[in-house]
């Protein structure tokens, strides 16, 4: 199987994941899991070690998210206060600097600082998705734009295209979840 075929399959399953997540459908986690496994190979092939390691986290979170969303009381969409997001940005920036230094000193990462930043903030955003925190979509909008650039820089054009589409779906997800949250108040 060539890298292009793997990339196309990862994109298809990734799109199914994000579309179903934006619609708040539990089966998004299954499609996300398949996409994650395929992306592990792609990022390892592209020497993006932070993104490769992040896929292990996504693998665990896909299972966790499925069970969180499967609860009988079904987690409701909610917002976190601004101070929580400021704390995330502060901690995420420090952790990104540390990880970026590690990537630049001890690996041949193609983009150590950007790879680290995306890795760290993707961890936070993924946790927010599993807990149905509305603002996860705002993080993903920015992260998807950065991931588009990162994939483009390693000539992973299909994946880069996917992240353009993910950005659009994340915008839709934000407004969709916001509407649902306001209706359930």
N, C-alpha and C positions, 0 to 999 in steps of 0.2 A: 504494500500500500504506500503510495507516494505521500509526501508531506502535504501536497495540494489537496488530495482526497481527504486526508485526516482533517485538514484545515476547514474544508467545506462542511464536513460532517459536524465538526465542533461548532461551526457557525450556525448550522441548522438547529442543532440541539440547544445551543445557547439562545437563539432567537425564541424557540419554543418556551424555554425557561423564563425569559424576561417578559414575554407577552403574557404568559399564564400568571406570573408573579404580579404584574401590573393589574391583572383582573382579579387578584387575590384567590387564585385557584391552587389548591394543595399539590396537585400533580406537577407543578412547576419544579418541585424539588427532584423528581425522578429525571426529568430532562436536564436539569442543572448538573446532576451527578454524572450523566453520560458525557456532557460537554466538558466537565472538569477533567475527566480521565483523558479525553482527547487532547485537551490543552496542556496537560502535563507533558506529553510528548512534544508538542509544538514548542513550548517555552524552553524545554531542555535542549532541543535542537537549535534554538536561537540564542543560547547562552544567556538567558534571562533567568538567573537562579532565584531571585526573589519571587518572580511570577510563578516559577516552577514550584517553589516551596509553598506559595500561597494556595496553589491548587490542592495540596494536602489538607489545608485548613478548610477550603471549600468542600472537600469531600466529607469531612466530619460535619460541617455545618449543613450540608444537604440532608443528611440523616437527622440531625438535631432539628432543623427547620420543619421537616416533615412531621416529626412527632409533636413539636410545639403547635403547629397549625392544626394538628389532628385532635387536640384536646377537646373534650366535650363542650367546654365553655367557649371554645374558639376565641383565641386572642383577638381583642379589638384593636383597631388602629388608634394610635395615640401619639402625642407630641412630647418631646423632652424640652425642658426649659433651656434658655439661651446659655446659662452658665455651664450646663453639661456639654454643650457643643464647643464653648470656649475652652473647656478643660480637655476635650478630645483634640482640638486643634493644637493646643499647647503640648500635650503629651505626644501626640502624633508627630509634631515637628521635631521634638527632641529625639524620639525613637527613629525617625527617618534619617536624621543626621548621623546617628550612631550606626544604623544599618548601612547607610550609604558609604560611610567610612570603611566598614567591614567589607562591603562589596568591592570598593575601589582598591583596597589594600590586599585582599586575599582571594579575589576571583578575577576572571577576565570578563566580567559582566559588561555587556555592550553599553549600558547607560546606568551606572551604579546609583547615582543620586535619584534619578527619576524612578528607576526600578524600586528603590527603597521606599520612596514617598508613596507610590501607588500601592506597594505591598502593605505598608502600615495602615494607610487610610482605608484600604479595602477590607482589612480585618474589622475595623470599627463599623464600616457600612454594612458588612455582611451580618454582624451581630444585630444591627438595627433592623435588618430585613426579617430575621427570625423572630424578633420581638414586635414586629409590625409598627416600627417607629416611622412616622410620616417622613421625617427629614432624611431618611436613608436615600431617597430619590435625589435630593439635592447633592449629596456627596457623590452619588453615582453619575450624575450629569458631568461633573468636573472630572471624575476618575475615568469615565468612558472617553472623554475628549483626550485626556493624557494617554490612555491606552491606545487610542487610534494612532497618535503620533508614534508611540513606542513600537507598535506592530509595523507601521509604515517604515520606520527606521531600520528594521531587520528584514525588509522586503516581504513581510507577511501581509500582502495586500488584501486577501480575502478577510482575514481577521480584522484588519484596519477598517474595512468597509462595515464589518459587523458592529464595531464600536461606534461608528457614525449612526447606524440604525439604533443601537442601544441607547445612545444619547437622546434620540427622538422618543423612543419608548419610555425612557426614564422621565422625560418631561410629561408624557401622557400619564405615567404611573403616579407622579406627584399629584397632578390635578384629579385623577380618578380616586386615589386614596383620600385626598383632602375632602372631596365631595362626600365619599362614603362616611368618613369620620364625622363630618358636620351633620349628616343625616342621622347618625346614631347617637347624637348628644341629647 
